[in-house]
């Protein structure tokens, strides 16, 4: 599977994690045309040709539509935050996200 052109156009954050691969955050805020389950899984690891290596595997949000809004890669640690404030560590190799806190 590859990202669609619409998805490529909505890339908000790019993090290079290895030669030829990036982890990207798509800006899906306010997009009602995207199903909630897809909207809430808006982080992907992709190859240089936009082939999807993985899509984030995060616990469902208790808030319904609650997409990721930030993505940071510092000292080998990938962190992501959702709109309603939940914070996650994301395994850069598998895409599995573990909730680690909350802020607002």
C-alpha positions in Angstrom: 0.0 0.0 0.0 1.2 3.5 -0.8 0.0 6.9 0.6 -2.5 8.5 -1.8 -1.6 11.9 -3.4 -4.1 13.5 -0.9 -2.2 11.9 2.0 1.2 13.0 0.6 -0.2 16.5 0.3 -1.3 16.5 3.9 2.1 15.5 5.4 2.6 18.0 8.3 5.8 16.5 10.0 8.6 14.4 8.5 11.1 12.6 10.6 13.9 10.7 8.9 14.7 7.5 10.8 16.9 5.6 8.4 18.2 6.1 4.8 15.2 6.0 2.5 12.5 5.9 5.3 10.6 8.5 7.2 7.9 8.6 9.8 5.3 11.2 8.9 2.3 12.9 10.6 -0.6 13.8 8.4 -2.6 16.9 9.1 -6.2 15.6 9.2 -7.7 18.2 11.6 -11.2 19.1 10.7 -11.4 16.6 7.9 -14.8 14.9 8.2 -14.3 13.0 4.9 -11.7 10.7 6.6 -13.2 7.9 8.7 -12.6 8.3 12.4 -10.5 5.2 12.7 -8.1 6.4 9.9 -8.1 10.0 11.3 -7.0 8.6 14.7 -4.1 6.6 13.1 -2.5 9.5 11.1 1.1 8.5 11.7 2.9 6.3 9.1 6.4 5.0 8.5 7.0 5.2 4.8 9.7 4.4 2.2 11.0 7.0 -0.2 8.4 5.9 -2.8 5.6 6.5 -0.2 5.0 2.8 0.4 3.6 2.3 3.8 5.9 0.2 6.2 3.4 0.6 9.1 0.5 2.7 10.3 0.5 3.7 14.0 -1.1 1.1 16.3 -2.4 3.2 19.2 -5.1 2.5 21.7 -8.6 3.9 20.8 -9.2 7.3 22.2 -12.1 7.8 24.6 -12.9 11.1 22.8 -13.9 9.7 19.5 -12.2 11.7 16.7 -8.8 12.4 18.3 -6.0 12.5 15.8 -2.3 12.9 16.5 -1.2 16.6 16.3 2.5 16.4 17.1 5.4 14.1 16.4 9.0 14.5 17.7 12.1 12.3 17.4 14.8 13.2 19.9 17.7 11.0 21.0 16.2 8.0 19.3 12.8 8.4 21.1 9.7 9.0 19.0 6.9 10.8 20.9 3.5 11.8 19.7 0.5 13.7 21.2 -3.2 13.6 20.4 -5.5 16.6 20.1 -7.1 15.9 23.5 -3.7 15.8 25.3 -2.8 12.1 25.6 1.0 11.5 25.1 2.5 8.4 23.5 5.9 6.8 22.9 5.9 5.2 19.5 8.1 2.3 18.6 9.8 3.4 15.4 10.3 -0.2 14.2 6.7 -1.5 14.8 4.5 1.6 15.1 3.1 0.4 18.4 2.2 3.4 20.5 2.1 3.3 24.3 0.3 5.9 26.3 2.7 7.6 28.8 0.8 10.6 30.0 -1.5 13.5 29.5 -1.2 17.3 29.2 -3.3 20.2 28.1 
